[in-house]
Amino acid sequence: MIVVIRVITIVVAIVVVVVIVVIIVVVVVVVVVVVVVVVVVVTVVAERLQLDHNAATTAAAAAAAVVAVVAVVVVVVVVVVVVVKVVVVVVVVIIVVLIVAVVVVVVVVVVVVVVVVEVVVVAVVVVVVVVVVVVVVVVEIVVVRMGEVLIVTGVVVVVVVVLVAVAVVVVVVEVVVIVIVVVVVVVVVVVVD
C-alpha cells in the first residue's frame, strides 16, 4: 500500500510540474499576442487622433507594461490554484486507495487533465478581460490628452458582459470538474466492490 501511495505521489508530482510549465507557456504566448495587439491598437488610435509620437509611444509602452504585470499575477494565482487543487485531489485519491485497496492513478490523471483545461481557460479569459479594460483605459487616456471629451457608449456594458461571461465559464467548469471527480471515484469504488 505504501508503494501504491508513493507511485501516486510521484505521478502527481510529475503531472503538477508539467501542468505548471504548460500554464506558464500558454500565458506567455497569450501575453505576447496581447501586448502586440494592445500596442497596435494604441498606435492606430493615436494616429487617428493625431497624437504626438512620443505620447503615443508612452501610452503603448504603459499598456504593454500593465498587461505584462497582470499576466505575471495571473500566472502566480493560477499556479497556486493548481497546486492546491492537486494536493486536495492527492489526499482524496490516497484516502480512496486506503479504503478500497486499489490503484486509482486514473482518477488522478483525469482530474489533473480537467484542472489543466480549467486553468488554461480561466487564464486566457482573464487575460482577455484585462486587455479589454486596458484598451479602454488607454483610449480614454489618449483622448483626455487630446483635450477632447469622449463618451464611449456601451463600454461599461461590454466590460460587464465580459466579466459575467468569465464568472459563468468559471462556475460551469468548476461544476464539471466536481461532477467528473465524483463520477470517477464512484465508478472506481463500485467496480472494486
Stockholm file with secondary structure:
# STOCKHOLM 1.0

chainA/1-193         MIVVIRVITIVVAIVVVVVIVVIIVVVVVVVVVVVVVVVVVVTVVAERLQLDHNAATTAAAAAAAVVAVVAVVVVVVVVVVVVVKVVVVVVVVIIVVLIVAVVVVVVVVVVVVVVVVEVVVVAVVVVVVVVVVVVVVVVEIVVVRMGEVLIVTGVVVVVVVVLVAVAVVVVVVEVVVIVIVVVVVVVVVVVVD
#=GR chainA/1-193 SS CHHHHHHHHHHHHHHHHHHHHHHHHHHHHHHHHHHHHHHHHHHHHHHHTTCCHHHHHHHHHHHHHHHHHHHHHHHHHHHHHHHHHHHHHHHHHHHHHHHHCSCCHHHHHHHHHHHHHHHHHHHHHHHHHHHHHHHHHHHHHHHHHTTCCCCCTTHHHHHHHHHHHHHHHHHHHHHHHHHHHHHHHHHHHHHHC
#=GC SS_cons         CHHHHHHHHHHHHHHHHHHHHHHHHHHHHHHHHHHHHHHHHHHHHHHHTTCCHHHHHHHHHHHHHHHHHHHHHHHHHHHHHHHHHHHHHHHHHHHHHHHHCSCCHHHHHHHHHHHHHHHHHHHHHHHHHHHHHHHHHHHHHHHHHTTCCCCCTTHHHHHHHHHHHHHHHHHHHHHHHHHHHHHHHHHHHHHHC
//
